[in-house]
Amino acid sequence: MKQARSEKTWTPSRQLASFVRPYWLWVVLNIIAALVSAVVDVAGGYFVQTITDAALNNQPERVWGTVGLILVAVLVGVIAKYAVKSTAGRFSAYALRDIRLSTASRVARMRFSDVEAKHSGDTVSRLTNDIAVVQGFLQNSFSDFIYQPIAFLAAFVYMATLDWSLLLVAMALPPLTIWLTNVLSRPLSRYIKERQEGFAKINALAQDAIGGIYVAKAFNLEEVLRRRFQVAVDMARDGEYKRQWRLAVITPLFVVIGTMPVLCTAVYGGYLAVNGRMTPGSLFAFMYLLHFLVDPLTAMSEMIAELRTVTGTAGRIMQVLHQPVERTDGQPVQAEASQPAIEFERVSFGYDEQIGVLDQTSFSIPPGKTVALVGPSGSGKSTVFKLVCGFYEPRQGKVRLYGQDLSEWTLECARQQLALVAQDTFLFPATIAENISYGHPGATMDEITSAAKAANAHEFIVGLPDGYETPVGERGNRLSGGERQRIGIARAILKNAPVLLLDEPTSALDTHSEALVQQALERFAGGRTVLVIAHRMSTIKQADEILVLDQGRIVERGTHPELIAKDGLYKQLYLQQFRADEVEGAETAVSVED
């Protein structure tokens, strides 16, 4: 709780500074280089004054001496400007690396509920579009916030030594400039937030359109998706248009304001020179230096707008960095083989306060036994899995793993006891070998191959052109459903966890693929504790116990014959669904024999 309160005190600018601070040496060098660059540029006024007055007074030696100084100044200026860019590139590259790593790490450690509640496209936008805005600021604009004020102050001091009354004329309008800049640029943060949120929705819709291209084309949804995309594009456009409109109002105003000092200086400076109160060289130097006085004020609108933009964008990144993470407490508990592998004691749970999913659910699974969960859609079967994996915590009751409350385990240690095979196996866009190795990072090729053989996957893998080095594509789309499932099983086998969670792993497969997957699962499940969300009759009949869930409650439990004899919900489900599967399987077997 204390940590949460302290995080709220962070502002986006302080958050950004915390990433830059470790590279303070490069920041200091950048500031020094910007300072030297500004001083050298302002020194040009001295060179203009000296050469002009020396030429008018017929002093060629002084002219040539000043030319030599100019060459030295040009060399120093070139080095300084190179240092400004190189040092900015250095600290910005490392700071942005840290930002990306921190945000990616935070996303990986976010609570499952928060990840489910937010579209992945929004998070991706924060990791790409928003960080790109910060990158542009650190690499290009940060140095201007040093250079422009230094150039302004140096020019101001030098011009004051030339003629303070002329400087007062030139500085008549800056207070108005600063005030107008602050007032007119205030809405920019709101506009940039609207634009970035539009980009986030564009990313989300683009991901949905590409990931769901099969469904989109099959159901002729192109126009529906186009209209949704149009709404997001219009939102981003409106935010950017408002920002540009605001800048369009500000910029010409400051051009006019910036021109006025030049006109006033030319008129009054000419008067001073004609009356002998100022040398021609001093007037030319003053006119040369005037843009160092006016340009920072003219650029102030863009600089403040840029600062407000990066502050608003950093705020979106900070929201990710301050998302709550999964708990890190608990102990690496030693599994007790004499205790139930999984136990639910009067567990109640709901994804929100109004709707309950599980209601006083209780059951236990002895080590080495297989329990099947059956029930209508929405009865709470998948929720049981999420609670076992520690993705959510029960609202009431206890979830125990080997006799210990799950809250007493570290989540990492608890999940080491579990191997999950989902209904739709997710594969990362890597090779087959890499995807299998995620079950046990660091596994040897022999171990990967053995797991694939146990999962009935080796034969189809070696038949591919690149074998185990074959890329699977995004989400494994280059493989069939049965092939993906067998790789998922190989991954679970390689993990070698004592508890196996099966979330209807064969429900979407054809008969041949189902048989291969089922063989692999039976081979792998031997001696392990298995909790399976059952869909196929073959899986249910092999269970030591069947739990029938309905509206969050276990309404029946027993073996298949016992539940059929009860003539309750299980028998209804069997007649409606499971028996149909048996008939389909029998018909398929007959057709194969024929």
C-alpha positions as CSV (number, residue, x, y, z in Angstrom):
1,M,0.0,0.0,0.0
2,K,2.9,2.3,0.8
3,Q,4.4,1.6,-2.6
4,A,1.1,2.5,-4.3
5,R,1.0,5.8,-2.5
6,S,4.5,6.6,-3.4
7,E,4.0,5.8,-7.1
8,K,1.1,8.2,-7.3
9,T,3.5,11.1,-6.5
10,W,5.4,10.4,-9.7
11,T,4.6,12.8,-12.6
12,P,5.3,11.8,-16.2
13,S,8.3,14.2,-16.4
14,R,9.8,12.7,-13.2
15,Q,9.1,9.2,-14.5
16,L,10.9,10.0,-17.7
17,A,13.8,11.6,-15.9
18,S,14.2,8.5,-13.8
19,F,15.1,6.6,-16.9
20,V,17.6,9.2,-18.2
21,R,19.3,9.7,-14.8
22,P,21.5,6.6,-14.9
23,Y,23.2,8.1,-18.0
24,W,23.8,11.4,-16.4
25,L,27.4,11.7,-17.7
26,W,26.2,11.6,-21.3
27,V,23.5,14.1,-20.4
28,V,26.1,16.4,-18.8
29,L,28.3,16.1,-21.9
30,N,25.3,16.9,-24.0
31,I,24.5,20.0,-21.9
32,I,28.2,21.2,-22.1
33,A,28.2,20.6,-25.9
34,A,24.9,22.5,-26.3
35,L,26.3,25.3,-24.1
36,V,29.6,25.5,-26.2
37,S,27.6,25.5,-29.4
38,A,25.4,28.3,-28.2
39,V,28.3,30.4,-27.1
40,V,30.2,29.9,-30.4
41,D,27.1,30.9,-32.4
42,V,26.6,34.0,-30.3
43,A,30.3,34.8,-30.7
44,G,29.5,35.4,-34.3
45,G,28.1,38.8,-33.3
46,Y,31.5,39.8,-32.0
47,F,33.2,38.7,-35.2
48,V,30.6,40.8,-37.3
49,Q,31.2,43.8,-35.1
50,T,35.0,43.6,-35.2
51,I,35.3,42.9,-38.9
52,T,32.8,45.6,-39.9
53,D,34.5,48.3,-37.7
54,A,38.0,47.2,-38.7
55,A,37.1,47.4,-42.4
56,L,35.5,50.8,-42.1
57,N,38.5,52.0,-40.1
58,N,41.0,50.5,-42.7
59,Q,42.5,48.0,-40.3
60,P,43.3,45.0,-42.5
61,E,45.5,43.3,-39.8
62,R,42.6,43.2,-37.5
63,V,40.3,41.9,-40.2
64,W,42.6,39.0,-41.0
65,G,43.2,38.2,-37.3
66,T,39.4,38.0,-36.8
67,V,39.1,35.7,-39.8
68,G,41.6,33.3,-38.1
69,L,39.4,33.4,-34.9
70,I,36.4,32.7,-37.0
71,L,38.0,29.6,-38.5
72,V,38.8,28.3,-35.0
73,A,35.2,29.1,-33.8
74,V,33.8,27.2,-36.8
75,L,35.9,24.2,-35.9
76,V,34.9,24.3,-32.3
77,G,31.2,24.8,-33.3
78,V,31.3,21.8,-35.7
79,I,32.8,19.6,-32.9
80,A,30.2,20.9,-30.4
81,K,27.2,20.2,-32.7
82,Y,28.6,16.7,-33.4
83,A,28.9,16.1,-29.7
84,V,25.3,17.4,-29.1
85,K,23.9,14.8,-31.6
86,S,26.1,11.9,-30.5
87,T,25.6,12.3,-26.8
88,A,21.9,12.7,-27.2
89,G,21.8,9.6,-29.3
90,R,23.8,7.8,-26.6
91,F,21.7,8.5,-23.6
92,S,18.4,8.4,-25.5
93,A,19.2,5.0,-26.9
94,Y,20.0,3.5,-23.5
95,A,17.1,5.3,-21.8
96,L,14.6,4.1,-24.4
97,R,16.0,0.6,-24.1
98,D,15.3,0.7,-20.4
99,I,11.8,2.1,-21.0
100,R,11.0,-0.7,-23.4
101,L,12.4,-3.4,-21.1
102,S,10.6,-1.9,-18.1
103,T,7.2,-1.6,-19.9
104,A,7.6,-5.1,-21.4
105,S,8.5,-6.5,-18.0
106,R,5.6,-4.8,-16.4
107,V,3.2,-6.1,-18.9
108,A,4.6,-9.7,-18.4
109,R,4.0,-9.3,-14.6
110,M,0.6,-7.6,-14.8
111,R,-2.3,-9.3,-13.1
112,F,-4.2,-11.6,-15.5
113,S,-7.4,-9.8,-14.8
114,D,-5.9,-6.5,-15.9
115,V,-4.4,-8.1,-19.1
116,E,-7.8,-9.6,-20.0
117,A,-9.6,-6.2,-19.4
118,K,-7.4,-4.3,-21.8
119,H,-7.1,-4.9,-25.6
120,S,-3.6,-5.9,-26.5
121,G,-3.6,-3.3,-29.3
122,D,-3.7,-0.5,-26.8
123,T,-0.7,-1.9,-24.9
124,V,1.2,-2.4,-28.1
125,S,0.5,1.2,-29.1
126,R,2.0,2.4,-25.8
127,L,5.0,0.2,-26.4
128,T,5.5,1.5,-30.0
129,N,3.7,4.8,-30.9
130,D,4.0,6.4,-27.5
131,I,7.7,5.4,-27.0
132,A,8.4,6.8,-30.5
133,V,7.2,10.2,-29.4
134,V,9.5,10.1,-26.4
135,Q,12.3,8.9,-28.6
136,G,11.9,12.0,-30.9
137,F,12.0,14.3,-27.9
138,L,15.1,12.8,-26.3
139,Q,17.1,12.6,-29.6
140,N,16.1,15.9,-31.1
141,S,14.3,18.3,-28.8
142,F,16.1,17.8,-25.5
143,S,19.2,19.6,-26.6
144,D,17.1,22.6,-27.8
145,F,15.9,23.1,-24.3
146,I,19.5,23.7,-23.4
147,Y,20.7,25.5,-26.5
148,Q,17.9,28.0,-26.9
149,P,18.0,29.5,-23.3
150,I,21.8,29.6,-23.3
151,A,21.9,31.3,-26.7
152,F,19.2,33.7,-25.5
153,L,21.0,34.6,-22.3
154,A,24.4,35.0,-24.0
155,A,22.9,37.2,-26.7
156,F,21.0,39.2,-24.1
157,V,24.2,40.0,-22.1
158,Y,26.2,40.8,-25.2
159,M,23.5,43.1,-26.6
160,A,23.2,44.8,-23.3
161,T,26.9,45.8,-23.5
162,L,26.3,47.2,-27.0
163,D,23.4,49.4,-26.1
164,W,21.0,48.8,-23.3
165,S,18.3,51.2,-24.6
166,L,18.2,49.4,-27.9
167,L,17.9,46.1,-26.0
168,L,14.9,47.5,-24.1
169,V,13.2,48.3,-27.4
170,A,13.9,44.8,-28.7
171,M,12.6,43.2,-25.5
172,A,9.3,45.1,-25.4
173,L,7.2,42.2,-26.5
174,P,8.7,39.0,-25.0
175,P,6.5,39.1,-21.8
176,L,3.4,39.0,-24.0
177,T,5.0,36.2,-26.0
178,I,5.6,34.0,-22.9
179,W,2.1,34.6,-21.5
180,L,0.4,33.8,-24.8
181,T,2.5,30.7,-25.3
182,N,1.5,29.3,-22.0
183,V,-2.2,30.1,-22.4
184,L,-2.6,28.9,-26.0
185,S,-0.6,25.7,-25.6
186,R,-2.6,24.3,-22.6
187,P,-5.0,22.2,-24.6
188,L,-2.2,20.5,-26.5
189,S,-1.8,17.7,-23.9
190,R,-5.5,16.8,-24.2
191,Y,-5.3,16.8,-28.0
192,I,-2.2,14.6,-28.1
193,K,-3.8,12.1,-25.7
194,E,-6.9,11.9,-28.0
195,R,-4.6,11.3,-30.9
196,Q,-2.6,8.6,-29.2
197,E,-5.7,6.9,-28.0
198,G,-6.9,6.9,-31.6
199,F,-3.6,5.3,-32.6
200,A,-4.1,2.7,-29.9
201,K,-7.6,1.8,-31.3
202,I,-6.2,1.6,-34.8
203,N,-3.6,-0.9,-33.6
204,A,-6.2,-2.9,-31.8
205,L,-8.5,-3.1,-34.8
206,A,-5.6,-3.8,-37.2
207,Q,-4.6,-6.8,-35.0
208,D,-8.2,-8.0,-34.9
209,A,-8.6,-7.7,-38.7
210,I,-5.3,-9.5,-39.4
211,G,-5.8,-12.2,-36.7
212,G,-9.4,-12.8,-37.7
213,I,-9.0,-12.5,-41.5
214,Y,-10.4,-16.0,-41.9
215,V,-13.7,-15.1,-40.2
216,A,-13.8,-11.6,-41.7
217,K,-13.7,-13.0,-45.2
218,A,-15.9,-15.9,-44.6
219,F,-18.7,-13.7,-43.1
220,N,-18.1,-10.7,-45.5
221,L,-17.2,-8.5,-42.6
222,E,-14.8,-6.2,-44.5
223,E,-17.2,-3.3,-44.5
224,V,-18.1,-3.7,-40.8
225,L,-14.4,-3.7,-39.9
226,R,-13.7,-0.8,-42.3
227,R,-16.4,1.3,-40.5
228,R,-14.9,0.5,-37.1
229,F,-11.5,1.4,-38.4
230,Q,-12.8,4.6,-39.8
231,V,-14.1,5.6,-36.3
232,A,-10.6,5.0,-34.8
233,V,-8.9,6.8,-37.7
234,D,-11.2,9.8,-37.3
235,M,-10.5,9.9,-33.6
236,A,-6.8,10.1,-34.3
237,R,-7.3,12.5,-37.1
238,D,-9.4,14.8,-34.9
239,G,-6.8,14.8,-32.2
240,E,-4.0,15.6,-34.6
241,Y,-6.1,18.2,-36.4
242,K,-6.9,20.0,-33.2
243,R,-3.3,20.0,-32.3
244,Q,-2.2,21.3,-35.6
245,W,-5.0,23.9,-35.6
246,R,-3.8,25.1,-32.2
247,L,-0.2,25.3,-33.5
248,A,-1.5,27.1,-36.7
249,V,-3.0,29.7,-34.4
250,I,0.1,30.0,-32.3
251,T,2.9,30.0,-34.9
252,P,1.8,33.0,-37.1
253,L,1.1,35.0,-34.0
254,F,4.7,34.5,-32.9
255,V,6.1,35.2,-36.3
256,V,4.4,38.6,-36.2
257,I,5.6,39.1,-32.6
258,G,9.1,38.0,-33.7
259,T,9.2,40.4,-36.6
260,M,8.3,43.5,-34.5
261,P,11.6,43.6,-32.6
262,V,13.5,43.4,-35.9
263,L,11.6,46.4,-37.3
264,C,11.9,48.4,-34.0
265,T,15.6,47.6,-33.7
266,A,16.3,48.6,-37.3
267,V,14.6,52.0,-36.9
268,Y,15.9,52.9,-33.5
269,G,19.4,51.3,-34.1
270,G,19.7,53.3,-37.4
271,Y,18.9,56.4,-35.4
272,L,21.6,55.7,-32.9
273,A,24.2,54.9,-35.6
274,V,23.4,58.1,-37.5
275,N,23.8,60.2,-34.4
276,G,27.1,58.5,-33.5
277,R,25.9,56.7,-30.4
278,M,26.6,53.4,-31.9
279,T,29.2,52.2,-34.4
280,P,28.0,50.5,-37.7
281,G,29.7,47.3,-36.5
282,S,27.8,47.3,-33.2
283,L,24.5,47.8,-35.1
284,F,25.3,45.0,-37.5
285,A,26.3,42.8,-34.5
286,F,23.1,43.7,-32.8
287,M,21.0,42.8,-35.8
288,Y,22.9,39.5,-36.2
289,L,22.3,38.7,-32.5
290,L,18.7,39.6,-32.7
291,H,17.6,36.3,-34.0
292,F,19.2,34.6,-31.0
293,L,16.9,36.8,-28.9
294,V,13.8,36.4,-31.1
295,D,14.1,32.8,-32.3
296,P,13.9,31.2,-28.9
297,L,10.8,33.2,-28.1
298,T,9.3,32.3,-31.5
299,A,10.2,28.7,-31.0
300,M,8.9,28.7,-27.5
301,S,5.4,27.8,-28.7
302,E,6.7,24.7,-30.4
303,M,9.0,23.8,-27.5
304,I,6.3,24.1,-25.0
305,A,3.9,22.2,-27.3
306,E,6.6,19.5,-27.6
307,L,7.1,19.4,-23.9
308,R,3.3,19.0,-23.3
309,T,3.1,16.4,-26.0
310,V,5.9,14.2,-24.5
311,T,4.5,14.7,-21.0
312,G,1.1,13.5,-22.1
313,T,2.7,10.5,-24.0
314,A,4.9,9.7,-21.0
315,G,1.8,9.7,-18.9
316,R,0.3,6.9,-21.0
317,I,3.6,4.9,-20.7
318,M,3.6,5.6,-17.0
319,Q,0.1,4.1,-16.7
320,V,1.6,0.8,-17.9
321,L,4.6,1.0,-15.6
322,H,2.2,1.6,-12.6
323,Q,-0.2,-1.2,-13.4
324,P,-0.5,-3.6,-10.4
325,V,1.6,-6.7,-10.8
326,E,0.9,-10.3,-9.6
327,R,1.7,-10.9,-6.0
328,T,5.4,-11.8,-5.3
329,D,4.9,-13.0,-1.7
330,G,4.7,-16.6,-0.5
331,Q,7.2,-19.4,-0.1
332,P,8.6,-22.1,-2.4
333,V,6.5,-24.8,-0.7
334,Q,7.5,-28.4,-0.9
335,A,4.8,-30.6,-2.5
336,E,3.4,-33.2,-0.1
337,A,2.6,-36.4,-2.0
338,S,0.2,-37.5,0.9
339,Q,-2.0,-34.4,0.4
340,P,-4.6,-33.8,-2.3
341,A,-3.0,-32.4,-5.4
342,I,-5.8,-29.9,-5.9
343,E,-8.4,-29.0,-3.4
344,F,-11.3,-26.4,-3.5
345,E,-12.9,-25.6,-0.2
346,R,-16.2,-23.6,-0.5
347,V,-14.8,-21.4,-3.2
348,S,-16.9,-18.5,-4.5
349,F,-15.7,-16.3,-7.4
350,G,-17.0,-13.7,-9.8
351,Y,-15.3,-11.5,-12.4
352,D,-17.3,-8.5,-11.0
353,E,-19.2,-7.8,-7.9
354,Q,-22.6,-8.4,-9.4
355,I,-22.2,-11.7,-11.3
356,G,-20.9,-14.8,-9.6
357,V,-19.3,-17.7,-11.5
358,L,-18.5,-20.2,-8.8
359,D,-20.7,-20.6,-5.7
360,Q,-19.4,-22.6,-2.7
361,T,-17.6,-25.1,-4.9
362,S,-15.7,-27.9,-3.1
363,F,-13.8,-30.9,-4.4
364,S,-10.4,-32.5,-4.0
365,I,-8.2,-34.6,-6.4
366,P,-5.8,-37.2,-4.8
367,P,-2.4,-37.4,-6.4
368,G,-2.3,-39.6,-9.5
369,K,-6.0,-39.4,-10.1
370,T,-8.0,-38.0,-13.1
371,V,-11.0,-35.8,-12.6
372,A,-13.2,-34.5,-15.4
373,L,-15.2,-31.3,-15.3
374,V,-18.4,-31.3,-17.4
375,G,-21.2,-28.9,-17.6
376,P,-23.1,-26.5,-19.8
377,S,-21.3,-23.5,-21.3
378,G,-20.7,-20.8,-18.8
379,S,-21.0,-23.1,-15.8
380,G,-17.5,-22.2,-14.5
381,K,-15.2,-24.9,-15.9
382,S,-12.5,-22.6,-17.3
383,T,-12.8,-20.4,-14.2
384,V,-11.7,-23.4,-12.1
385,F,-8.5,-23.6,-14.2
386,K,-7.8,-19.9,-13.8
387,L,-8.0,-20.2,-10.1
388,V,-5.8,-23.3,-10.0
389,C,-3.2,-21.4,-12.0
390,G,-3.4,-18.4,-9.7
391,F,-4.6,-16.1,-12.5
392,Y,-7.3,-14.9,-10.1
393,E,-7.9,-15.2,-6.3
394,P,-11.1,-16.6,-4.9
395,R,-13.6,-14.1,-3.4
396,Q,-14.3,-16.6,-0.7
397,G,-13.0,-20.0,0.3
398,K,-9.6,-21.7,-0.3
399,V,-7.7,-23.2,-3.2
400,R,-5.0,-25.6,-2.1
401,L,-2.2,-27.2,-3.9
402,Y,-0.8,-30.3,-2.2
403,G,-2.4,-29.3,1.1
404,Q,-1.1,-25.7,1.2
405,D,-3.2,-22.7,0.5
406,L,-2.2,-21.4,-3.0
407,S,-1.7,-17.9,-1.4
408,E,1.2,-19.5,0.7
409,W,3.0,-20.5,-2.5
410,T,5.0,-18.2,-4.7
411,L,3.2,-18.1,-8.0
412,E,6.3,-19.2,-9.8
413,C,6.8,-22.3,-7.6
414,A,3.0,-23.1,-7.8
415,R,3.0,-22.9,-11.6
416,Q,6.0,-25.2,-11.7
417,Q,3.7,-27.9,-10.5
418,L,1.3,-27.4,-13.4
419,A,1.4,-28.2,-17.1
420,L,-1.4,-26.7,-19.2
421,V,-2.7,-28.0,-22.5
422,A,-5.3,-25.5,-23.8
423,Q,-8.2,-26.0,-26.2
424,D,-6.4,-23.7,-28.7
425,T,-2.6,-24.1,-28.2
426,F,-0.8,-20.8,-28.5
427,L,2.5,-21.0,-30.3
428,F,5.0,-18.1,-30.5
429,P,6.3,-17.0,-33.9
430,A,9.5,-19.0,-33.6
431,T,10.7,-22.4,-34.6
432,I,9.1,-25.7,-33.6
433,A,12.1,-26.5,-31.4
434,E,11.9,-23.2,-29.6
435,N,8.2,-23.5,-28.9
436,I,8.7,-27.0,-27.4
437,S,11.7,-25.8,-25.4
438,Y,9.6,-23.2,-23.6
439,G,8.4,-26.1,-21.5
440,H,11.9,-26.3,-20.1
441,P,14.2,-23.4,-21.1
442,G,17.7,-24.6,-21.7
443,A,16.6,-28.1,-22.8
444,T,18.9,-30.0,-25.1
445,M,17.9,-31.1,-28.6
446,D,17.7,-34.7,-27.5
447,E,15.2,-33.7,-24.7
448,I,13.1,-31.7,-27.2
449,T,13.1,-34.6,-29.6
450,S,12.1,-37.1,-26.9
451,A,9.2,-34.9,-25.8
452,A,8.1,-34.6,-29.4
453,K,8.1,-38.3,-29.9
454,A,6.1,-38.8,-26.7
455,A,3.6,-36.3,-28.1
456,N,3.3,-38.1,-31.4
457,A,4.7,-35.0,-33.1
458,H,8.2,-36.2,-34.2
459,E,7.0,-37.9,-37.4
460,F,5.3,-34.9,-38.9
461,I,8.1,-32.5,-37.7
462,V,10.9,-34.4,-39.5
463,G,8.7,-34.5,-42.6
464,L,8.9,-30.7,-42.8
465,P,11.6,-29.2,-45.0
466,D,13.4,-27.6,-42.1
467,G,12.4,-30.2,-39.4
468,Y,12.6,-28.8,-35.9
469,E,13.9,-25.5,-37.2
470,T,10.7,-24.8,-39.2
471,P,9.1,-21.5,-38.2
472,V,5.5,-22.0,-37.1
473,G,4.2,-18.5,-38.2
474,E,2.2,-16.1,-36.1
475,R,0.2,-18.0,-33.5
476,G,1.3,-21.2,-35.3
477,N,-0.8,-20.5,-38.4
478,R,1.5,-22.5,-40.6
479,L,0.5,-25.7,-38.8
480,S,-2.8,-27.6,-38.6
481,G,-4.8,-27.6,-35.4
482,G,-3.7,-31.2,-34.6
483,E,-0.1,-30.3,-35.2
484,R,-0.3,-27.3,-32.9
485,Q,-1.9,-29.4,-30.2
486,R,0.8,-32.0,-30.3
487,I,3.5,-29.4,-30.1
488,G,1.6,-28.0,-27.1
489,I,1.6,-31.4,-25.5
490,A,5.3,-31.8,-26.2
491,R,5.9,-28.5,-24.5
492,A,3.9,-29.8,-21.5
493,I,5.7,-33.1,-21.5
494,L,9.1,-31.3,-21.4
495,K,8.0,-29.4,-18.4
496,N,7.4,-32.7,-16.6
497,A,5.0,-31.2,-14.0
498,P,3.1,-33.5,-11.6
499,V,-0.3,-31.9,-12.3
500,L,-1.7,-31.8,-15.8
501,L,-4.5,-29.4,-16.7
502,L,-6.4,-30.2,-20.0
503,D,-8.8,-27.6,-21.3
504,E,-10.8,-29.6,-23.9
505,P,-7.6,-30.2,-25.9
506,T,-9.3,-32.4,-28.6
507,S,-12.6,-30.7,-29.0
508,A,-11.8,-28.9,-32.2
509,L,-9.9,-31.7,-33.9
510,D,-10.8,-34.2,-36.6
511,T,-11.0,-37.9,-35.7
512,H,-7.4,-38.8,-36.9
513,S,-5.8,-35.8,-35.1
514,E,-7.9,-36.5,-32.0
515,A,-6.7,-40.1,-31.9
516,L,-3.0,-39.0,-32.1
517,V,-3.5,-36.3,-29.5
518,Q,-5.4,-38.7,-27.2
519,Q,-2.7,-41.3,-27.4
520,A,-0.1,-38.7,-26.5
521,L,-2.2,-37.4,-23.6
522,E,-2.8,-40.9,-22.2
523,R,0.9,-41.7,-22.4
524,F,1.8,-38.4,-20.7
525,A,-1.0,-38.6,-18.0
526,G,0.2,-41.9,-16.6
527,G,1.0,-41.4,-12.9
528,R,0.1,-37.7,-13.0
529,T,-2.8,-35.8,-11.4
530,V,-5.1,-34.8,-14.2
531,L,-7.9,-32.2,-14.1
532,V,-9.6,-32.1,-17.5
533,I,-12.4,-30.0,-18.9
534,A,-14.1,-32.9,-20.8
535,H,-15.8,-32.7,-24.1
536,R,-15.2,-36.1,-25.7
537,M,-16.8,-39.2,-24.2
538,S,-13.5,-41.1,-24.4
539,T,-11.9,-38.6,-22.0
540,I,-14.8,-38.7,-19.6
541,K,-15.0,-42.5,-19.3
542,Q,-11.4,-42.7,-18.3
543,A,-11.8,-40.3,-15.4
544,D,-11.7,-41.6,-11.9
545,E,-14.4,-39.0,-11.0
546,I,-16.6,-36.7,-12.9
547,L,-17.7,-33.4,-11.5
548,V,-20.8,-31.8,-13.0
549,L,-20.9,-28.0,-12.8
550,D,-24.0,-26.0,-13.3
551,Q,-24.3,-22.3,-12.6
552,G,-21.2,-22.3,-10.5
553,R,-22.1,-25.3,-8.3
554,I,-21.2,-28.9,-8.4
555,V,-24.6,-30.5,-8.7
556,E,-23.4,-34.1,-9.3
557,R,-20.3,-36.2,-8.9
558,G,-19.3,-39.8,-9.5
559,T,-18.2,-42.2,-12.3
560,H,-19.9,-42.4,-15.7
561,P,-22.1,-45.4,-14.8
562,E,-23.0,-43.8,-11.4
563,L,-24.1,-40.6,-13.0
564,I,-26.0,-42.2,-15.8
565,A,-27.9,-44.2,-13.1
566,K,-28.8,-40.9,-11.3
567,D,-30.8,-39.7,-14.3
568,G,-29.8,-36.1,-13.7
569,L,-28.0,-33.3,-15.6
570,Y,-25.1,-35.5,-16.6
571,K,-27.4,-37.9,-18.3
572,Q,-29.1,-35.0,-20.1
573,L,-25.7,-33.8,-21.3
574,Y,-24.7,-37.3,-22.3
575,L,-27.8,-37.8,-24.4
576,Q,-27.6,-34.3,-26.0
577,Q,-23.8,-34.1,-26.6
578,F,-21.6,-36.9,-25.5
579,R,-23.7,-39.7,-27.1
580,A,-23.7,-37.8,-30.3
581,D,-19.9,-37.9,-30.2
582,E,-19.9,-41.6,-29.6
583,V,-22.2,-42.1,-32.6
584,E,-20.0,-39.9,-34.8
585,G,-16.9,-41.8,-33.7
586,A,-18.6,-45.1,-34.4
587,E,-19.7,-44.0,-37.8
588,T,-16.2,-42.8,-38.6
589,A,-14.8,-46.1,-37.5
590,V,-17.2,-48.0,-39.8
591,S,-16.4,-45.8,-42.7
592,V,-12.7,-46.3,-42.2
593,E,-13.2,-50.1,-42.0
594,D,-15.2,-50.0,-45.3
